[in-house]
Amino acid sequence: MKWPLGWLQLRHKPLRLLVALSGISFAVLLIMMQLGFRSALFESAVRFHERFEYDIALFSPDSVFIVRPQTFSIRRLYQSLGYEGVVNVTPVYIFPSIWKNPWTNQRRSIQTIGFNPDEPIFSAPGFLKSRVALRQQDTVLFDLGSRPEFGPVEDALNSGEPLITEVNDREIEVVGGFRMGTSFGIDGTLITSDDNWLRLFPDRPRNRIYLGLINLVEGANADKVRDGLDEYLPDDVLVLTKPQFVQREKDYWNGATPIGYIFAFGAIMGFVVGAIIVYQILFADVSEHLNEYATLRAMGFKNRFVSGIVLQEAAILAVLGFLPGLGVAWWLYGKAAAATNLPLYITQDRIVLVFLLTLAMCAISGLLAMRKVRRLDPADVF
């Protein structure tokens, strides 16, 4: 046969085929978007964790996530400096401040990070060439990937004109920018020196830090040093390797908040909706062609051949429905990424995963629909 029998069956009812493909494409789109948002949630949540250059981090056990961390004594950081294998330590101050939009005078919370700019502990596009300016008093660097509600900061910096505004009611100058992006908990970020940070938060003592970064000698085993520091330091501080610190933040967003669950549940619902649509289409097709299937059985064709026609239809629907769904998702990813500055993009692994889910969704529906074919007795039909 030039064309598969399953395709001829589907093509016989063009409107029904179009409805089926639309339903599958919608399910693919829903699954792809939910998985994309879930991935963006985890990837954006650990921007700080991954942009900082360190081997081991000290963090307060009372801190649940990076947006509003709790303090611990800076002495713990300097105590670790005397441990074997530790070559450098850097205290980091992190807390939201209030940014005044210099164009609209509206005030908005913005994450503010302070550390010694001479320490090579942060990597983001644009930061290295601008960090020298942070040695001056009351200067900050602005994340050019922040939400647009903070104002056209990038355009102002490109114009070369001084950009003066207020942070926590203190006059500051934006002397440069870097590019990192937003997250589900952070709309924008400022980076400044530790001295400038303490000027913005005059009620915060210098000896109470929010994050301690530890760099080890080249070739040192981070896990081994971490275990040693964990025993060496008191229990009022967490000692985490970089992968552990990253995973701790992901675990918070996945388990302690409903956001991760909602995105996963949305993907499951997309799978279920698609399976129901395909099942209804295939069941209707099987019911409509019972006489033809009975004829094939009466002619001597095995049950496996007749059932294979239904599975063939399911596979064709999966492939034809997946492609337009993927195309629409690709377009929506770009629109959503531009609107939110979240890391939304389609990966090869996600394409393969969603395609396999689509095949499974259609295969399950086909298996359920072909039960009627397998129970078919030609004598009953004729």
KOLLONU-185609 format. One record per residue (C-alpha): residue number from 0; residue in three letters; x, y, z. Coordinates in steps of 0.02 Angstrom, whole numbers, plus 50000, padded with zeros to 5 digits. Example, Ala and Ser with C-alpha at 12.3 -4.5 7.8 and 13.67 -1.06 7.14 Angstrom:
<atoms>
+-----+-----+-------+-------+-------+
!   k !   r !    px !    py !    pz !
+-----+-----+-------+-------+-------+
!   0 ! ALA ! 50615 ! 49775 ! 50390 !
!   1 ! SER ! 50684 ! 49947 ! 50357 !
+-----+-----+-------+-------+-------+
</atoms>
This chain:
<atoms>
+-----+-----+-------+-------+-------+
!   k !   r !    px !    py !    pz !
+-----+-----+-------+-------+-------+
!   0 ! MET ! 50000 ! 50000 ! 50000 !
!   1 ! LYS ! 50063 ! 50173 ! 49956 !
!   2 ! TRP ! 49988 ! 50252 ! 50112 !
!   3 ! PRO ! 49971 ! 50171 ! 50285 !
!   4 ! LEU ! 49796 ! 50110 ! 50321 !
!   5 ! GLY ! 49794 ! 50211 ! 50482 !
!   6 ! TRP ! 49826 ! 50372 ! 50387 !
!   7 ! LEU ! 49688 ! 50333 ! 50262 !
!   8 ! GLN ! 49569 ! 50305 ! 50407 !
!   9 ! LEU ! 49614 ! 50473 ! 50484 !
!  10 ! ARG ! 49609 ! 50567 ! 50320 !
!  11 ! HIS ! 49436 ! 50501 ! 50283 !
!  12 ! LYS ! 49365 ! 50627 ! 50409 !
!  13 ! PRO ! 49467 ! 50788 ! 50385 !
!  14 ! LEU ! 49369 ! 50890 ! 50512 !
!  15 ! ARG ! 49388 ! 50757 ! 50646 !
!  16 ! LEU ! 49574 ! 50745 ! 50606 !
!  17 ! LEU ! 49592 ! 50933 ! 50622 !
!  18 ! VAL ! 49505 ! 50932 ! 50791 !
!  19 ! ALA ! 49617 ! 50791 ! 50851 !
!  20 ! LEU ! 49776 ! 50878 ! 50795 !
!  21 ! SER ! 49719 ! 51041 ! 50876 !
!  22 ! GLY ! 49689 ! 50951 ! 51041 !
!  23 ! ILE ! 49857 ! 50863 ! 51036 !
!  24 ! SER ! 49946 ! 51025 ! 50989 !
!  25 ! PHE ! 49863 ! 51113 ! 51135 !
!  26 ! ALA ! 49918 ! 50974 ! 51253 !
!  27 ! VAL ! 50096 ! 50984 ! 51186 !
!  28 ! LEU ! 50093 ! 51173 ! 51206 !
!  29 ! LEU ! 50029 ! 51160 ! 51385 !
!  30 ! ILE ! 50159 ! 51029 ! 51434 !
!  31 ! MET ! 50300 ! 51125 ! 51350 !
!  32 ! MET ! 50253 ! 51290 ! 51433 !
!  33 ! GLN ! 50233 ! 51214 ! 51606 !
!  34 ! LEU ! 50400 ! 51123 ! 51594 !
!  35 ! GLY ! 50481 ! 51282 ! 51528 !
!  36 ! PHE ! 50417 ! 51388 ! 51672 !
!  37 ! ARG ! 50469 ! 51254 ! 51796 !
!  38 ! SER ! 50644 ! 51250 ! 51723 !
!  39 ! ALA ! 50652 ! 51441 ! 51723 !
!  40 ! LEU ! 50598 ! 51440 ! 51906 !
!  41 ! PHE ! 50746 ! 51333 ! 51958 !
!  42 ! GLU ! 50873 ! 51411 ! 51840 !
!  43 ! SER ! 50830 ! 51590 ! 51888 !
!  44 ! ALA ! 50824 ! 51548 ! 52075 !
!  45 ! VAL ! 51008 ! 51502 ! 52077 !
!  46 ! ARG ! 51078 ! 51646 ! 51974 !
!  47 ! PHE ! 51174 ! 51715 ! 52123 !
!  48 ! HIS ! 51233 ! 51544 ! 52177 !
!  49 ! GLU ! 51309 ! 51509 ! 52008 !
!  50 ! ARG ! 51375 ! 51683 ! 51964 !
!  51 ! PHE ! 51481 ! 51691 ! 52122 !
!  52 ! GLU ! 51652 ! 51610 ! 52110 !
!  53 ! TYR ! 51680 ! 51500 ! 52265 !
!  54 ! ASP ! 51706 ! 51322 ! 52320 !
!  55 ! ILE ! 51616 ! 51324 ! 52488 !
!  56 ! ALA ! 51479 ! 51438 ! 52555 !
!  57 ! LEU ! 51434 ! 51482 ! 52733 !
!  58 ! PHE ! 51249 ! 51516 ! 52759 !
!  59 ! SER ! 51136 ! 51540 ! 52908 !
!  60 ! PRO ! 51032 ! 51385 ! 52953 !
!  61 ! ASP ! 50888 ! 51505 ! 52985 !
!  62 ! SER ! 50889 ! 51565 ! 52803 !
!  63 ! VAL ! 50761 ! 51479 ! 52693 !
!  64 ! PHE ! 50815 ! 51556 ! 52527 !
!  65 ! ILE ! 50929 ! 51688 ! 52453 !
!  66 ! VAL ! 50804 ! 51831 ! 52436 !
!  67 ! ARG ! 50791 ! 51868 ! 52622 !
!  68 ! PRO ! 50934 ! 51779 ! 52709 !
!  69 ! GLN ! 50970 ! 51785 ! 52895 !
!  70 ! THR ! 51134 ! 51845 ! 52968 !
!  71 ! PHE ! 51274 ! 51753 ! 53055 !
!  72 ! SER ! 51436 ! 51810 ! 53134 !
!  73 ! ILE ! 51579 ! 51859 ! 53019 !
!  74 ! ARG ! 51694 ! 51771 ! 53142 !
!  75 ! ARG ! 51639 ! 51603 ! 53068 !
!  76 ! LEU ! 51708 ! 51657 ! 52901 !
!  77 ! TYR ! 51874 ! 51712 ! 52972 !
!  78 ! GLN ! 51884 ! 51554 ! 53077 !
!  79 ! SER ! 51873 ! 51453 ! 52917 !
!  80 ! LEU ! 52018 ! 51552 ! 52845 !
!  81 ! GLY ! 52133 ! 51461 ! 52964 !
!  82 ! TYR ! 52076 ! 51289 ! 52906 !
!  83 ! GLU ! 52192 ! 51188 ! 52795 !
!  84 ! GLY ! 52154 ! 51209 ! 52610 !
!  85 ! VAL ! 52066 ! 51377 ! 52626 !
!  86 ! VAL ! 52154 ! 51514 ! 52527 !
!  87 ! ASN ! 52029 ! 51658 ! 52530 !
!  88 ! VAL ! 51863 ! 51711 ! 52609 !
!  89 ! THR ! 51741 ! 51849 ! 52560 !
!  90 ! PRO ! 51595 ! 51914 ! 52662 !
!  91 ! VAL ! 51438 ! 51956 ! 52562 !
!  92 ! TYR ! 51293 ! 52066 ! 52616 !
!  93 ! ILE ! 51123 ! 52033 ! 52535 !
!  94 ! PHE ! 50956 ! 52114 ! 52570 !
!  95 ! PRO ! 50816 ! 52203 ! 52474 !
!  96 ! SER ! 50821 ! 52392 ! 52470 !
!  97 ! ILE ! 50699 ! 52522 ! 52404 !
!  98 ! TRP ! 50742 ! 52593 ! 52232 !
!  99 ! LYS ! 50670 ! 52760 ! 52178 !
! 100 ! ASN ! 50633 ! 52766 ! 51993 !
! 101 ! PRO ! 50717 ! 52931 ! 51941 !
! 102 ! TRP ! 50592 ! 52956 ! 51799 !
! 103 ! THR ! 50426 ! 52920 ! 51887 !
! 104 ! ASN ! 50479 ! 52935 ! 52070 !
! 105 ! GLN ! 50394 ! 52769 ! 52106 !
! 106 ! ARG ! 50478 ! 52659 ! 52235 !
! 107 ! ARG ! 50507 ! 52473 ! 52213 !
! 108 ! SER ! 50600 ! 52336 ! 52306 !
! 109 ! ILE ! 50765 ! 52285 ! 52227 !
! 110 ! GLN ! 50891 ! 52154 ! 52285 !
! 111 ! THR ! 51053 ! 52238 ! 52341 !
! 112 ! ILE ! 51218 ! 52146 ! 52358 !
! 113 ! GLY ! 51377 ! 52212 ! 52437 !
! 114 ! PHE ! 51553 ! 52139 ! 52436 !
! 115 ! ASN ! 51731 ! 52193 ! 52407 !
! 116 ! PRO ! 51737 ! 52234 ! 52220 !
! 117 ! ASP ! 51923 ! 52200 ! 52214 !
! 118 ! GLU ! 51889 ! 52016 ! 52250 !
! 119 ! PRO ! 51863 ! 51915 ! 52088 !
! 120 ! ILE ! 51712 ! 51823 ! 52156 !
! 121 ! PHE ! 51574 ! 51875 ! 52036 !
! 122 ! SER ! 51557 ! 51841 ! 51851 !
! 123 ! ALA ! 51422 ! 51920 ! 51745 !
! 124 ! PRO ! 51431 ! 52011 ! 51577 !
! 125 ! GLY ! 51484 ! 52191 ! 51605 !
! 126 ! PHE ! 51533 ! 52174 ! 51787 !
! 127 ! LEU ! 51723 ! 52164 ! 51772 !
! 128 ! LYS ! 51741 ! 52324 ! 51670 !
! 129 ! SER ! 51630 ! 52423 ! 51790 !
! 130 ! ARG ! 51678 ! 52357 ! 51961 !
! 131 ! VAL ! 51822 ! 52482 ! 51985 !
! 132 ! ALA ! 51694 ! 52623 ! 51997 !
! 133 ! LEU ! 51620 ! 52541 ! 52152 !
! 134 ! ARG ! 51771 ! 52600 ! 52252 !
! 135 ! GLN ! 51690 ! 52772 ! 52252 !
! 136 ! GLN ! 51566 ! 52818 ! 52386 !
! 137 ! ASP ! 51380 ! 52798 ! 52350 !
! 138 ! THR ! 51396 ! 52707 ! 52185 !
! 139 ! VAL ! 51306 ! 52552 ! 52123 !
! 140 ! LEU ! 51298 ! 52440 ! 51970 !
! 141 ! PHE ! 51126 ! 52402 ! 51900 !
! 142 ! ASP ! 51070 ! 52236 ! 51828 !
! 143 ! LEU ! 51020 ! 52276 ! 51649 !
! 144 ! GLY ! 50914 ! 52118 ! 51648 !
! 145 ! SER ! 50798 ! 52188 ! 51781 !
! 146 ! ARG ! 50613 ! 52222 ! 51758 !
! 147 ! PRO ! 50570 ! 52378 ! 51655 !
! 148 ! GLU ! 50474 ! 52454 ! 51802 !
! 149 ! PHE ! 50640 ! 52515 ! 51872 !
! 150 ! GLY ! 50656 ! 52635 ! 51725 !
! 151 ! PRO ! 50759 ! 52647 ! 51563 !
! 152 ! VAL ! 50923 ! 52630 ! 51656 !
! 153 ! GLU ! 51017 ! 52550 ! 51511 !
! 154 ! ASP ! 50970 ! 52691 ! 51392 !
! 155 ! ALA ! 51026 ! 52820 ! 51520 !
! 156 ! LEU ! 51193 ! 52733 ! 51544 !
! 157 ! ASN ! 51220 ! 52721 ! 51357 !
! 158 ! SER ! 51188 ! 52907 ! 51339 !
! 159 ! GLY ! 51337 ! 52945 ! 51450 !
! 160 ! GLU ! 51240 ! 53061 ! 51564 !
! 161 ! PRO ! 51258 ! 53040 ! 51754 !
! 162 ! LEU ! 51117 ! 52937 ! 51827 !
! 163 ! ILE ! 51074 ! 52993 ! 52003 !
! 164 ! THR ! 50933 ! 52918 ! 52106 !
! 165 ! GLU ! 50894 ! 52861 ! 52283 !
! 166 ! VAL ! 50910 ! 52692 ! 52366 !
! 167 ! ASN ! 50840 ! 52679 ! 52542 !
! 168 ! ASP ! 50818 ! 52869 ! 52536 !
! 169 ! ARG ! 51006 ! 52891 ! 52509 !
! 170 ! GLU ! 51068 ! 52977 ! 52352 !
! 171 ! ILE ! 51172 ! 52860 ! 52245 !
! 172 ! GLU ! 51244 ! 52859 ! 52070 !
! 173 ! VAL ! 51225 ! 52715 ! 51948 !
! 174 ! VAL ! 51399 ! 52705 ! 51872 !
! 175 ! GLY ! 51379 ! 52551 ! 51763 !
! 176 ! GLY ! 51282 ! 52395 ! 51727 !
! 177 ! PHE ! 51296 ! 52208 ! 51716 !
! 178 ! ARG ! 51175 ! 52080 ! 51648 !
! 179 ! MET ! 51104 ! 51938 ! 51750 !
! 180 ! GLY ! 50913 ! 51935 ! 51745 !
! 181 ! THR ! 50762 ! 51914 ! 51856 !
! 182 ! SER ! 50690 ! 51767 ! 51951 !
! 183 ! PHE ! 50522 ! 51724 ! 52028 !
! 184 ! GLY ! 50578 ! 51809 ! 52189 !
! 185 ! ILE ! 50688 ! 51950 ! 52124 !
! 186 ! ASP ! 50635 ! 52085 ! 52000 !
! 187 ! GLY ! 50801 ! 52177 ! 51994 !
! 188 ! THR ! 50974 ! 52183 ! 52072 !
! 189 ! LEU ! 51102 ! 52312 ! 52125 !
! 190 ! ILE ! 51284 ! 52273 ! 52163 !
! 191 ! THR ! 51393 ! 52388 ! 52266 !
! 192 ! SER ! 51543 ! 52381 ! 52380 !
! 193 ! ASP ! 51527 ! 52317 ! 52557 !
! 194 ! ASP ! 51561 ! 52492 ! 52624 !
! 195 ! ASN ! 51426 ! 52568 ! 52514 !
! 196 ! TRP ! 51305 ! 52430 ! 52561 !
! 197 ! LEU ! 51328 ! 52469 ! 52746 !
! 198 ! ARG ! 51294 ! 52652 ! 52709 !
! 199 ! LEU ! 51130 ! 52602 ! 52627 !
! 200 ! PHE ! 51086 ! 52496 ! 52780 !
! 201 ! PRO ! 51156 ! 52598 ! 52926 !
! 202 ! ASP ! 51064 ! 52490 ! 53054 !
! 203 ! ARG ! 51154 ! 52332 ! 52994 !
! 204 ! PRO ! 51317 ! 52293 ! 53084 !
! 205 ! ARG ! 51472 ! 52248 ! 52982 !
! 206 ! ASN ! 51507 ! 52094 ! 53086 !
! 207 ! ARG ! 51340 ! 52013 ! 53041 !
! 208 ! ILE ! 51350 ! 51945 ! 52864 !
! 209 ! TYR ! 51224 ! 51855 ! 52754 !
! 210 ! LEU ! 51337 ! 51744 ! 52650 !
! 211 ! GLY ! 51518 ! 51690 ! 52665 !
! 212 ! LEU ! 51614 ! 51631 ! 52513 !
! 213 ! ILE ! 51767 ! 51521 ! 52532 !
! 214 ! ASN ! 51896 ! 51484 ! 52397 !
! 215 ! LEU ! 52011 ! 51335 ! 52414 !
! 216 ! VAL ! 52186 ! 51303 ! 52353 !
! 217 ! GLU ! 52196 ! 51229 ! 52179 !
! 218 ! GLY ! 52166 ! 51043 ! 52179 !
! 219 ! ALA ! 52085 ! 51036 ! 52351 !
! 220 ! ASN ! 51940 ! 50917 ! 52375 !
! 221 ! ALA ! 51790 ! 51030 ! 52411 !
! 222 ! ASP ! 51685 ! 50890 ! 52488 !
! 223 ! LYS ! 51825 ! 50839 ! 52605 !
! 224 ! VAL ! 51860 ! 51018 ! 52660 !
! 225 ! ARG ! 51674 ! 51049 ! 52682 !
! 226 ! ASP ! 51659 ! 50898 ! 52798 !
! 227 ! GLY ! 51808 ! 50958 ! 52897 !
! 228 ! LEU ! 51741 ! 51136 ! 52912 !
! 229 ! ASP ! 51571 ! 51070 ! 52963 !
! 230 ! GLU ! 51650 ! 50985 ! 53112 !
! 231 ! TYR ! 51770 ! 51129 ! 53145 !
! 232 ! LEU ! 51640 ! 51270 ! 53149 !
! 233 ! PRO ! 51494 ! 51286 ! 53273 !
! 234 ! ASP ! 51319 ! 51232 ! 53224 !
! 235 ! ASP ! 51259 ! 51411 ! 53201 !
! 236 ! VAL ! 51315 ! 51410 ! 53019 !
! 237 ! LEU ! 51286 ! 51295 ! 52870 !
! 238 ! VAL ! 51437 ! 51236 ! 52771 !
! 239 ! LEU ! 51391 ! 51195 ! 52591 !
! 240 ! THR ! 51486 ! 51157 ! 52432 !
! 241 ! LYS ! 51430 ! 51252 ! 52278 !
! 242 ! PRO ! 51323 ! 51108 ! 52211 !
! 243 ! GLN ! 51244 ! 51085 ! 52383 !
! 244 ! PHE ! 51206 ! 51271 ! 52397 !
! 245 ! VAL ! 51125 ! 51270 ! 52224 !
! 246 ! GLN ! 51024 ! 51114 ! 52264 !
! 247 ! ARG ! 50965 ! 51185 ! 52431 !
! 248 ! GLU ! 50889 ! 51335 ! 52341 !
! 249 ! LYS ! 50805 ! 51224 ! 52210 !
! 250 ! ASP ! 50735 ! 51112 ! 52346 !
! 251 ! TYR ! 50658 ! 51263 ! 52430 !
! 252 ! TRP ! 50567 ! 51319 ! 52273 !
! 253 ! ASN ! 50516 ! 51141 ! 52229 !
! 254 ! GLY ! 50459 ! 51083 ! 52401 !
! 255 ! ALA ! 50429 ! 51229 ! 52517 !
! 256 ! THR ! 50329 ! 51335 ! 52393 !
! 257 ! PRO ! 50179 ! 51285 ! 52287 !
! 258 ! ILE ! 50255 ! 51357 ! 52127 !
! 259 ! GLY ! 50357 ! 51205 ! 52077 !
! 260 ! TYR ! 50210 ! 51090 ! 52115 !
! 261 ! ILE ! 50091 ! 51197 ! 52012 !
! 262 ! PHE ! 50201 ! 51190 ! 51857 !
! 263 ! ALA ! 50225 ! 51002 ! 51874 !
! 264 ! PHE ! 50038 ! 50979 ! 51900 !
! 265 ! GLY ! 50003 ! 51086 ! 51746 !
! 266 ! ALA ! 50113 ! 50974 ! 51640 !
! 267 ! ILE ! 50021 ! 50819 ! 51706 !
! 268 ! MET ! 49853 ! 50899 ! 51668 !
! 269 ! GLY ! 49911 ! 50935 ! 51490 !
! 270 ! PHE ! 49955 ! 50752 ! 51471 !
! 271 ! VAL ! 49786 ! 50696 ! 51537 !
! 272 ! VAL ! 49689 ! 50819 ! 51428 !
! 273 ! GLY ! 49782 ! 50764 ! 51273 !
! 274 ! ALA ! 49755 ! 50581 ! 51314 !
! 275 ! ILE ! 49567 ! 50608 ! 51334 !
! 276 ! ILE ! 49554 ! 50700 ! 51169 !
! 277 ! VAL ! 49650 ! 50566 ! 51074 !
! 278 ! TYR ! 49549 ! 50429 ! 51156 !
! 279 ! GLN ! 49384 ! 50509 ! 51106 !
! 280 ! ILE ! 49442 ! 50529 ! 50926 !
! 281 ! LEU ! 49508 ! 50352 ! 50912 !
! 282 ! PHE ! 49358 ! 50276 ! 51000 !
! 283 ! ALA ! 49240 ! 50367 ! 50882 !
! 284 ! ASP ! 49342 ! 50308 ! 50734 !
! 285 ! VAL ! 49341 ! 50128 ! 50795 !
! 286 ! SER ! 49154 ! 50132 ! 50827 !
! 287 ! GLU ! 49122 ! 50204 ! 50654 !
! 288 ! HIS ! 49225 ! 50071 ! 50565 !
! 289 ! LEU ! 49175 ! 49916 ! 50662 !
! 290 ! ASN ! 49108 ! 49834 ! 50503 !
! 291 ! GLU ! 49274 ! 49860 ! 50414 !
! 292 ! TYR ! 49372 ! 49790 ! 50561 !
! 293 ! ALA ! 49252 ! 49642 ! 50570 !
! 294 ! THR ! 49278 ! 49610 ! 50385 !
! 295 ! LEU ! 49466 ! 49605 ! 50409 !
! 296 ! ARG ! 49445 ! 49482 ! 50551 !
! 297 ! ALA ! 49328 ! 49375 ! 50446 !
! 298 ! MET ! 49456 ! 49375 ! 50304 !
! 299 ! GLY ! 49582 ! 49296 ! 50421 !
! 300 ! PHE ! 49684 ! 49444 ! 50481 !
! 301 ! LYS ! 49750 ! 49422 ! 50656 !
! 302 ! ASN ! 49698 ! 49526 ! 50803 !
! 303 ! ARG ! 49872 ! 49599 ! 50808 !
! 304 ! PHE ! 49855 ! 49670 ! 50632 !
! 305 ! VAL ! 49686 ! 49749 ! 50664 !
! 306 ! SER ! 49741 ! 49823 ! 50830 !
! 307 ! GLY ! 49898 ! 49886 ! 50746 !
! 308 ! ILE ! 49792 ! 49999 ! 50636 !
! 309 ! VAL ! 49728 ! 50090 ! 50790 !
! 310 ! LEU ! 49904 ! 50109 ! 50862 !
! 311 ! GLN ! 49962 ! 50169 ! 50692 !
! 312 ! GLU ! 49831 ! 50306 ! 50697 !
! 313 ! ALA ! 49888 ! 50353 ! 50872 !
! 314 ! ALA ! 50070 ! 50368 ! 50816 !
! 315 ! ILE ! 50022 ! 50474 ! 50665 !
! 316 ! LEU ! 49918 ! 50589 ! 50775 !
! 317 ! ALA ! 50064 ! 50606 ! 50897 !
! 318 ! VAL ! 50188 ! 50659 ! 50762 !
! 319 ! LEU ! 50071 ! 50775 ! 50668 !
! 320 ! GLY ! 50004 ! 50855 ! 50828 !
! 321 ! PHE ! 50176 ! 50877 ! 50907 !
! 322 ! LEU ! 50251 ! 50986 ! 50770 !
! 323 ! PRO ! 50128 ! 51133 ! 50774 !
! 324 ! GLY ! 50125 ! 51128 ! 50964 !
! 325 ! LEU ! 50314 ! 51140 ! 50967 !
! 326 ! GLY ! 50311 ! 51285 ! 50844 !
! 327 ! VAL ! 50186 ! 51386 ! 50946 !
! 328 ! ALA ! 50281 ! 51348 ! 51107 !
! 329 ! TRP ! 50443 ! 51410 ! 51027 !
! 330 ! TRP ! 50358 ! 51574 ! 50983 !
! 331 ! LEU ! 50279 ! 51594 ! 51155 !
! 332 ! TYR ! 50446 ! 51557 ! 51241 !
! 333 ! GLY ! 50523 ! 51705 ! 51152 !
! 334 ! LYS ! 50379 ! 51820 ! 51196 !
! 335 ! ALA ! 50377 ! 51767 ! 51379 !
! 336 ! ALA ! 50566 ! 51781 ! 51396 !
! 337 ! ALA ! 50565 ! 51957 ! 51324 !
! 338 ! ALA ! 50423 ! 52010 ! 51440 !
! 339 ! THR ! 50491 ! 51934 ! 51601 !
! 340 ! ASN ! 50681 ! 51920 ! 51575 !
! 341 ! LEU ! 50667 ! 51741 ! 51638 !
! 342 ! PRO ! 50779 ! 51606 ! 51561 !
! 343 ! LEU ! 50645 ! 51533 ! 51448 !
! 344 ! TYR ! 50713 ! 51435 ! 51300 !
! 345 ! ILE ! 50681 ! 51267 ! 51220 !
! 346 ! THR ! 50814 ! 51137 ! 51246 !
! 347 ! GLN ! 50845 ! 50979 ! 51146 !
! 348 ! ASP ! 50815 ! 50872 ! 51300 !
! 349 ! ARG ! 50646 ! 50954 ! 51328 !
! 350 ! ILE ! 50596 ! 50927 ! 51146 !
! 351 ! VAL ! 50638 ! 50742 ! 51160 !
! 352 ! LEU ! 50550 ! 50726 ! 51329 !
! 353 ! VAL ! 50389 ! 50810 ! 51269 !
! 354 ! PHE ! 50390 ! 50709 ! 51107 !
! 355 ! LEU ! 50406 ! 50547 ! 51206 !
! 356 ! LEU ! 50266 ! 50605 ! 51321 !
! 357 ! THR ! 50159 ! 50642 ! 51168 !
! 358 ! LEU ! 50193 ! 50469 ! 51098 !
! 359 ! ALA ! 50151 ! 50391 ! 51266 !
! 360 ! MET ! 49993 ! 50497 ! 51280 !
! 361 ! CYS ! 49931 ! 50440 ! 51110 !
! 362 ! ALA ! 49988 ! 50260 ! 51136 !
! 363 ! ILE ! 49891 ! 50246 ! 51299 !
! 364 ! SER ! 49737 ! 50317 ! 51215 !
! 365 ! GLY ! 49759 ! 50196 ! 51070 !
! 366 ! LEU ! 49775 ! 50047 ! 51187 !
! 367 ! LEU ! 49615 ! 50097 ! 51275 !
! 368 ! ALA ! 49522 ! 50128 ! 51112 !
! 369 ! MET ! 49573 ! 49964 ! 51031 !
! 370 ! ARG ! 49498 ! 49859 ! 51171 !
! 371 ! LYS ! 49337 ! 49863 ! 51072 !
! 372 ! VAL ! 49429 ! 49796 ! 50920 !
! 373 ! ARG ! 49511 ! 49656 ! 51016 !
! 374 ! ARG ! 49343 ! 49600 ! 51086 !
! 375 ! LEU ! 49263 ! 49609 ! 50914 !
! 376 ! ASP ! 49174 ! 49452 ! 50852 !
! 377 ! PRO ! 49131 ! 49459 ! 50664 !
! 378 ! ALA ! 48978 ! 49350 ! 50694 !
! 379 ! ASP ! 48903 ! 49481 ! 50808 !
! 380 ! VAL ! 48931 ! 49620 ! 50682 !
! 381 ! PHE ! 48859 ! 49529 ! 50532 !
+-----+-----+-------+-------+-------+
</atoms>
